[in-house]
């Protein structure tokens, strides 16, 4: 487990994490900017508001095929080349539907999908597409987006968890098994879906249905999980209000 006391993290309140194409861990924080961790060298690099122009509060991180780092912040969508070039897309200089970007998903064609306080938009590198209200599911706040191997889009919205392919499916409390708010969704290489929550740990969705995991059953540092990421070895990384935890294939907590 990594925190301010035992590592180069600038803030224990980790709001989002992602693994880049070189295996580096990127962690966005509530008040400490952006952190990069190289596990091979065990070194940390920090990008604060003064160094990068980032505002306090990073909501989400995703990495594209070119290893660019995309950040959703309270003032727009940020693209960082991982070195020294920063680009900020906002409503006044792009087709972004709303400046408060809560979540990002990148598909196999490198299209960027951004969930905002006022709906969903897509950026293909040149053109922007804003999605209007579709069956009531994507109207308003989009908290998280993920795509699986079957071309399903998974959206955490103000109205719950939705699955979309050719039609919308709402996963309710009755079939998920818990009523607390969902913070994010990720999909592993086997097609399993994982939902993190604010109070009840995380739940896994596979062909057998939903299974919930908490501190009591896993050794998680906290049941309040802001977000998760999966690396190229299929390890799951958890960003919590008590630091970062990593679970391997046998669900063993690595400290």
Order of alpha helices (4+ residues) and beta strands (2+ residues): beta-beta-beta-beta-alpha-beta-beta-beta-beta-beta-beta-beta-beta-beta-beta-beta-beta-alpha-beta-beta-beta-beta-alpha-beta-beta-beta-beta
